[in-house]
């Protein structure tokens, strides 16, 4: 298969592609207002409630949630910090508390249903006992009037029919009100014997040291408002807030899914239908919300050019997708590689991007000058393409799924992140004053961002104090949508530093799907002072007009650059 060009169209553009698909241009570092625009599109006014901004899980993030993340995340935030703050964003907590209280209502309905069912069973038992007779078939004493047996039997039949009518009516009312689907057809932890839900998850996690969560002092000391049904508001710690506790439990459950999913008690309960849907069904919705909030957090990191925060968020995405409690732990990575090799046919099935030729240049010039639009070009080979394709096709055959359906839904996300460090001036002499101007220029761009303007001074300082080599020049996502694609050429554009000198450009490739696949390499490049570089003016000739002969001749594009 021939290489496929993959290129972003410049400073703020979208990518053009044939088989490799870039689905998002998060060039928030290049276009510093990206995060603000993302938030602004969901904001009608400052008084809009968070529930209004995400009706029906419409793939948006409330302004309050993004602002909360911006106020609390730092370049030093860990993977768990990020997930804990996501678990406590205002709207996320509101949604979780609402679900928790709804589950409580369903539990009460189920309790009432079981009570009524038990009472009905007792009444039926009493009727059966009353209908029983002794050996001679008579309950009456000697001398009582004849015909009593027939009267009793008629009364019993009438009572039984009345009870049947009552039960029929109750079911009809239940179906009309929806109670039959909620109260009768589900099982609830704490009411139905053997049924498992949140309490079971917490207990199972506790046995392996993963519950309660290990919250740092700052997070553990935070207080969150909790409004009761009477409207009274109290400030409580994270684990004392039912909505937050529920979110933290779902987070811990996802990160330890490899342990929980093979737990004998969960497997047994699943086979019997002893699963509390008010908890486990909600975990799917929570995972969706977490994915959206991770994306919002990443946009915030891009807007402040924070390489360290953006890097950690991307790693958190892969952790949450895979379902493991850490990203770089050697034991975890070995476990992941073992499972991938087992699933995808050996070592050739391990996901990896093999980078061939790599270069940074100004495509239109022989040199790179300050503030030029540069291009990073990478030749990439997906060494796992063949094994992944075979496995996907085999799975389709086994499950009777048309191959095109499964293959067309394939997505494999990667990120290219660029930052740099100034080594010295062009003449090899270190110039501290010019080096400091890089920080000043970077801060000015960050400060111009609308989102940044609304942050507290202490929050701003976290990012303004970052060293220059931890400032992003570009973060660019690309998604491979063709599982069989083996090779491709990726080209991304970014703006060269505004201070001339000798630079090290650090290129990081990170996966949001896999563990142990990240890589980084360095390209050294001189950046000349544009004031000292003579260049000829570019001339672009107009497009040739379409032929009038038959209207079928394609437009001819003639562009020359000098």
N, C-alpha and C positions, 0 to 999 in steps of 0.2 A: 504494500500500500504506500502510495506516495505521501510525502509530508504535506500537511495541511497548514496553511498560514493562519495564524491567530493574532489579530492585532487590534489594539485600541486606537481610536482615531485622534489621539492627541491629548491635550491637557485635561479636557473635561468630557471627552467623547465616549461613545459606546463602541463596542468591538464589532468587527466584521468577521464572519467565520463561515466555514463550510460544514465540516463535520464536528469540530469541537465548538461547543456553544458557550459563549460568555453570557451569563444571564443578568449580571449586575455590574454596574460600573461604580463601585464604591471608591472612587478616587477622592475620598473626603479630604485627603491630604493635599490634593491638587486643587480641588474645589472646596474650600474650607466651610462653605455654607451648606454642605450636603446634609449634615445631621440636622441642622436647623430646619431645612426645607422638609425633611422627613417628618419632623415633629409638627411643623406648621400645617401640613396638609390635613392633620387630624384635629386641629385646634380651631374651634369656632369662636370661643371666647374663654376667658380665664375662669368663668363660673360654670362651665359645662361639667357635669358630674362624670366620673370615670366610667360609670356603667353605660352612659349614653354613647361613649366613644367606642365601645367594643360590643355593641349589640350583636348577638348571634355569632360570636367568634369570627369577626369579619377581617381577620388578618391585619389588624391595625394595633398600634400601641398607644395608650393614653399619654397625653402630654405629662401628666403628673408622674407616671411611671418612669418615663425617660429622664425627667428632671431629678427624680429621686436617685436614679442610677448615676447621673452626672455628679450629684452632690456627694455620693458615698464611695464611688470607685476611685482608686488611685493607681499610679504606675506599679505600686507594690502589692496590689490586690492578688490574692491567691485564687486558684480555681474554685475552692470552696467558698471564699469570700464572695466571689461573683454569683455563685448559685444561691448563697444565703440571702444576698441583697435582692436577687431576682425573686426569691420566695417571699420577700416582705415588701415588694412594691405596693403602693396603695390599691391599685385596681386588682392586682393578683390576690391580695388579702381579702378584698371585698368579695371577689368571685368565690374564693375558697370558703369564706365564712357563710356566704349564702348557700353554698352546696352542703356545708356542714349542718346548717339549720334545717335545710330541706330534708337531709338524711334523718335528722331527729324527728321531723314530722312523719316521715314514712315509717320510722321505727315505732312511733306511737300508734299509727294506723295498723301496723303489723301486730303490735301487742294487743290492740283491741280485737283484731280479727281472730287471733289465737285464743283470746279469752272467750269470745262468742262461740268459736268452734268447740272449745272445751265444754262450755255450758250446754251446747246442743248435743254433744256426745253424752253428757250426763243425763239429759232429758230423755234421749233415745234409750239409754240403758235402763232408766226407771220405767219407761213404757214397756220395754221388753220384760222386765221383772214383773210388772203388773199383769202382763198377758200370760205369764206362766201359771200353771195350775198344778194341783197335787195329782196323785196317781188316778183318782176317779174322775178327774177333769172338772171338779167342782170346788169353788171357793166358799160358797154359802154353807152355813150350818144346816144341819137337819131341820126340817120344818119350815125353811124359808120358802117364799113363793116361787112357783115355777116360772120359767122364762127369764130369770135373772141372768143366766149365762149368755143368752142371745143379746140382752140389753148391754152387757159389759162389752161384748165383742163389737157391737155397733158403735159404742162410745169410743173404743180404742181405734177403730177404723177411721172414725171421723177426726179424732185427734191427730192421727198419723197423716191424714190427708191435709189437715189444716197446717201441720208443721211443714209438709212438703211445699204447700203453696207459699208459706212464709219464707222458706228458704229460696224458692224460685224468685219471689219478689225481691228478696235481699240481693240476689245475684244480679238481677236486672238493674237495680238501683246502683249497685257497685260498678257494673259495666258502664252505665251512663255517666257516672261521676269519675270514672277512671281508676277507682280504688281496686278493681279486680286485678289490674295489671301491676299495681304497686304493692298492695297488701297480701294478695293471695299467691302470686306467682313468683315471688322472690323470697330469699332467706336473708335474715339479718343477724349479724354477729351479736351475741349477747342474748338473743331470743331463741334462735333455732340451734339446737345442739349440734356441735361440730362445725358450724359455719364460721369462716374466718374473714377478718377485715383488718382495719387499721391497728387494733390492739394486738392482733396476731403478728402483723408486720413489725411493730415496735418490739415485741418480745423476741421474734426471730433475729432481728438486727442486734438486739441487746446481747444475745448469746455469743455473738461474734465481735462484740466490742464496737458496733457501729451505731448504737443508740443508748442514751441520748447523744445527739450530735456534739462534736467537740467545738463549741463556739468560743471564739476568742473573747477577751475581756470587754472589748469595745462593743461587740455585737451582743454579748450576753447581758450587758448593762443597759441596752436600749429598751425604751418603753414604748408600747404601741397602744393607741386608743381602742377600747373595746366598748361598744354600745350594746346594752342589753335591750330586751324587748320593751322595756318601759321608757327607753330613751336616755337612761343614765349612762354616762361615759366614765370609765376608769382607765388608768394607764397600767398595763401589765407587761411582764417580761415575755420574750418570744414564745417560750414553751408553755406559758400560761394562757396564751391566746389560741383558742381552738382553730381558727383559720390558719394562723402561722404554723402551729404545730402540725396541722394536716399537711401543709405545703412542705415543711421540712421532712416529714415522714415520707412523703412521695419522692422528694429529692434523694433522700438516703436509700429508699427502696430502688430507685432507678440506678443509682451508682453501685448498688450491690445486687443487681438483678441476676448476675451470674450465680450468686449464692442462693437467692430466693427461688429462682425458676426451677432449680433441681431439688428443692426441699421436699422430702417425702410427704410432709403434712399438706403442703400446697398441692402437690400432684394428686394426692388422695382426695382432697376436698374438691379439686377441679373435676375429677372423674365422677364424683357424686353430685355435683352441682351445688356444693356447699360453699359457695363464694358470695360474699356480700357485695352486690353491684353498686351500692351507694358509695363504696370506697374504690373498688377496683376499676369500675367504669370511669370514675372521675380521674383516675391516673392518666388516662389517654388524653383527656382535655388539658390536664396540667402539663403534660409533655408538649402539647401544641403551644400553650401559652409560654412555656419556658423557651421554646425555639424562637418565638417572636421577640421575646425580651432579650435573648442573647444577641439577636440581630440588632436590636435597638442599642444595646450596650456597645456593640462593635462600632456602630455609627458614631456614638459619642467618643469612643477612643480615637477614631479617625479624625474627628473634628478638632481634637487637641493634639494631633500628631504623635500620640503616645505609642511607640513601638512595643514597649513592655506590656502595657495593658492590652493592646490589640492582640499581641502574640498569645497572652494568657487566655483571652476570651476564645480565640480560635481553638486552642487546646481544650478548653472547657466544652466547646461544642462537640469535639470528637469523643471526649470522655462520656458525655451525656448520651451520645448516640450509641456508643459501644456498650455502655453500662458498666463502668469500672470506676473505682474511687480515686484513681490517680492517673497521671499521664506519662510520667517519665520513669516510674519505678521499674527496675530491671525485671523483676518477677512478673509484673503485669504485662510488660512488652513481650516477654517470652511466652506467656500464656496466650496472648493475642496471636503471635506469629504461629504458634503450634496449632491453634484452632483454624487459622486461615489456610495453613498448609494442608491440614486434614480435610478441609472443606473444598479447597480448590486444586487438589492434585499435586501436592508437594511443593518444593521450594520455588518452582516457577510460578506458583499461584500466589506468592507473597506480593502484595501491592507495592509498587515502586515506580518512581519516575526516574529514568536514567537520562541525565542531562549531558548532551554532547557539546557542540559548539555554543559558546556564549560570548556575547560582546555588548559593549555600550558604545554608542556612536551617535553622531548627528547624521542622519541618512542623506542630508543634502549638502553636507560640507565635509572637508577633510579633517577638521578639528572640532573640538567642543569648546565653546566660549560661554561665559557667564550668562545665565538665564536662557540658554538655548533649549529648544524642545528636543530632548534626547530620546533615544530608543534603546531599550534592552531587548535583545533577541536571543531566544533559547531554542535549541533543537532538543525535543523531548521524545523519549521512547518509553512507552508503557510496557514494561516487561511482563506484566501479568495479564495482558489483554487476551491472549489465546486461551489460557486456562479459565479465566473468568467467563469467556464466551461459551466454552464447552460445558461448564457447570450450569450456566443459566439455561442453555438449550436442553440439557439433560433433565433439569428440574421442570421445564415446561412440558416435556414429553411425559414425565412421571405424573404430573398433575393434570394433564390433558388441556393445557393452556396454549393457545396459539402463540408461537414464538415471537411474532411481531408485537404482541401486546406487552409481554414482559420486557423485551429488549427496548421498546420505545419508552418505557418508564424508567430506564436506568439513569441514575445520576451519580456522578463522582466529583465532589467539590475540592478544589485546591486554591491556595492563595499564594501570590507572589508579593513579597514585601521588600521594599528598597529603602535603605538608609545609608548614610555616608559619614566619613570622618576625615577632616582636613589634616593632612600630615605636615604640610609646610607650604610656603609660597612657591611659585613656579621656579624661582631661583634656588630653591632648597633651603632658604632661610625661614625659620619659624617667625611668624608675625602674630603675636598674641592679640594685638588690637584688632586685626582683621578677623581673627578667629572668633573673638567676642562679638563681632558685628553679625556673625552668622546666627548666634543665639538671639540677638536683638531683632534681626529680621524675621526669624521664625516666630518669636513672641508677638511681634506686631501682626502677623497674619493670624495667629491664634486669637489674639485680642479682638480682631475685627469680626470674629465669628459671633453671630447673634446669641447662640446658645451659651457661649463662654461669657458674654457680657452679663448674663443673669446669674452667674455663680457667685458664691461668697468669695471674699478676698482670700481666705485661707485655702479654699478649694482651687482657686486660680493658681496660687503659689505652688501647689503640688506639681503642676504641669509646666509652669514657667521655669522651675528650677531643674528640669530635666537636662542632662548633658546632650550636646548636639548629636552625638552618634546614636542616641536613643530617640531621635526625632524622625518620624517617617517622611520620606519623600513621596512614597507611593505605596498603597496597598491595593492590589488588583486581584479580584476573584475570577476564576474560570471553572466552568463545569463541563465535564466530559459526558455527553449524552449518548455516545455510541460505544457500547461496551467492547466492540471489536476493534476500535481505533487503536492502532499500534504506535503510530508516529505522528508528530505534529511540530509545527513551528509556532512559537508564541512570541509575539512582539508587543511590548507595552511601552508607552511614552510617559516621560516625566520631565519636569523642569530642572535644569542644571542649577547648582548653587550660584548665588549672586556674588560670591567672593572668589576670585581666582586662586588657584593653588593646586597642589598635588593631593589627590583624594583616594581614599579606599572606599569603594562602594560594596556594602554588604547586601547580598541577595539571599533572602530566605524563601524557601518553598515549604509550605505547611499544608497538611491535609486536615480537612474537617470531617473525615470519615474513618481514618485508620490511625493506628498507633505505630510508632517506630519507623515512620516513613519520612519524617521531616529532614531537611538538609539545608546547609548554608555554604556559600562560597563567596570569595572576595575577588573583585576586579579593580585594579588600580588604574586610574585615569587622570590625565592632566586636564584642568579646566582653565582656559585662557581668559584674559580680561577682554571683553568684547570691544572695549574702547581702543584696544591696540590691534584688533584683527580687521584686516581689510577684506570685504566681501563684495562680490558683484550683486547687483540688484536682480532678484528673481523675476523672470518674465514668464507669464502664463498666457499662452495663446488661446483665443476663444475656441469653443468647440465648433467643429465643422457642421454645417447644416445637413439635415437629412436629405437624401436624394429624392427628387420628385418623380423619378422614372416609374417605379411601381409601388412606392411606399413601403417596400420591404427591406430596404437597405438600412442597417443599423446605424445609429449615430456614431460618428468617428470622433474619438476624444484625442486631441493632440495637445499635449502639455510638455513644454520644454523648460528646463531650469538651467540657469547659467550660474 
